[in-house]
Amino acid sequence: MHRVVIFGNAGSGKSTLAKDFAGKFKLPHLDLDSLAWQESDPPARKSLKDSASKIDQYLKENQQWVIEGCYADLLALVMNKANEIIFLNPDVATCVNNCRNRPWEPHKYQSMEAQNSKLGMLIDWVKQYPVRTDEFSLVAHQKLFNDFAGKKIEYLSNDRDTS
């Protein structure tokens, strides 16, 4: 039974790996971006209670899954249900390059132009990953990884597979 959590910096390859893993093992895939944000400008997070409720519903509907995101507070809600975690931790330059080259994400943006309009802000945010101390930070992700007692792997590059 696969219950996999994938996390790391924005641009680390979480969505790509999660989609590959979900496809290979025929698993439902939850991108935490889909339930973490209010529809507002500027962006604002939904309450932890609201997001937790949606996660609980997802877990009730799915015995196996891949869940991915950069939200340590939301990931902490599912870590005790996971049987494997994958921490994607390539260097910041790799994450920035991946952000610049990411395909359109229609589940997040109405158009490629809308997505690209946020690119500068995203890149600035990605560059802060090693020094931030919030739920999106390297320190928060390292704690999730270190505290997990089950099967876990950390990738320091985008050279990996889902076997």
TAVEN-V421874 format. One record per residue. N is the residue number from 1. RES is the residue in one small letter. SS is DSSP state (a for helix, b for strand, c for the rest). PHI is phi in radians with two decimals (NA if undefined). NEAR is the number of other ideal C-beta (glycine too) atoms within 10 Angstrom. Layout:
n res ss phi near
N RES SS PHI NEAR
N RES SS PHI NEAR
This chain:
n res ss phi near
1 m c NA 7
2 h c -1.77 16
3 r b -2.37 19
4 v b -2.01 23
5 v b -1.95 27
6 i b -2.10 26
7 f b -2.55 26
8 g b 2.80 24
9 n c -1.11 29
10 a c -1.04 20
11 g c 1.44 27
12 s c -1.38 28
13 g c 1.88 23
14 k a -1.01 25
15 s a -1.11 22
16 t a -1.09 16
17 l a -1.14 22
18 a a -1.08 25
19 k a -1.11 15
20 d a -1.09 16
21 f a -1.10 20
22 a a -1.07 20
23 g a -1.15 12
24 k a -1.09 13
25 f a -1.85 12
26 k c 0.95 8
27 l c -1.96 20
28 p c -1.20 13
29 h b -2.18 19
30 l b -1.99 22
31 d b -1.61 19
32 l c -1.08 23
33 d a -1.00 17
34 s a -1.22 13
35 l a -2.25 19
36 a a -1.63 20
37 w b -2.05 14
38 q c -1.37 11
39 e c -1.49 7
40 s c -2.61 9
41 d c -2.35 6
42 p c -1.30 5
43 p c -1.03 11
44 a c -2.44 9
45 r b -1.23 15
46 k c -1.23 17
47 s c -1.14 9
48 l a -1.03 14
49 k a -1.08 7
50 d a -1.12 13
51 s a -1.12 19
52 a a -1.08 16
53 s a -1.09 13
54 k a -1.19 16
55 i a -1.13 20
56 d a -1.00 12
57 q a -1.08 11
58 y a -1.04 17
59 l a -1.16 16
60 k a -1.18 8
61 e a -1.50 9
62 n c -2.36 15
63 q c -1.34 11
64 q c -2.11 14
65 w b -3.00 22
66 v b -2.19 29
67 i b -2.10 29
68 e b -2.38 27
69 g b 3.00 24
70 c c -1.99 25
71 y c -1.64 20
72 a a -1.04 19
73 d a -1.15 15
74 l a -1.35 22
75 l a -1.07 23
76 a c -1.04 15
77 l c -1.25 17
78 v c -2.04 21
79 m a -1.02 18
80 n a -1.30 9
81 k a -1.79 12
82 a c -1.37 21
83 n c -1.95 12
84 e b -2.77 16
85 i b -2.23 22
86 i b -2.27 26
87 f b -1.79 21
88 l b -1.58 27
89 n c -2.34 20
90 p c -1.25 20
91 d c -1.15 14
92 v a -1.06 17
93 a a -1.06 11
94 t a -1.12 19
95 c a -1.09 24
96 v a -1.08 19
97 n a -1.06 15
98 n a -1.09 20
99 c a -1.08 18
100 r a -1.15 12
101 n a -1.85 8
102 r c -1.22 18
103 p c -1.26 9
104 w c -1.04 14
105 e c -1.91 12
106 p c -1.11 10
107 h c -1.33 9
108 k c -2.01 14
109 y c -2.32 14
110 q c -1.25 9
111 s c -2.73 10
112 m a -1.11 13
113 e a -1.11 9
114 a a -1.10 11
115 q a -1.09 17
116 n a -1.17 14
117 s a -1.14 11
118 k c -1.72 14
119 l a -1.08 13
120 g a -1.03 9
121 m a -1.09 11
122 l a -1.09 18
123 i a -1.10 17
124 d a -1.03 10
125 w a -1.16 17
126 v a -1.04 21
127 k a -1.13 15
128 q c -1.48 14
129 y c -0.86 22
130 p c -1.22 11
131 v c -1.93 9
132 r c -1.19 15
133 t c -2.24 9
134 d c -1.49 11
135 e c -1.20 17
136 f c -1.78 20
137 s c -1.58 18
138 l a -1.02 17
139 v a -1.09 13
140 a a -1.17 20
141 h a -1.21 23
142 q a -1.10 14
143 k a -1.13 13
144 l a -0.98 18
145 f a -1.11 18
146 n a -1.14 9
147 d a -1.40 9
148 f c -1.38 16
149 a c -1.63 7
150 g c -1.57 12
151 k b -1.14 11
152 k b -2.63 15
153 i b -2.53 11
154 e b -2.05 13
155 y b -1.80 17
156 l c -1.71 12
157 s c -2.56 11
158 n c -1.60 16
159 d c -1.55 7
160 r c -2.78 15
161 d c -2.45 8
162 t c -1.85 15
163 s c -1.40 4
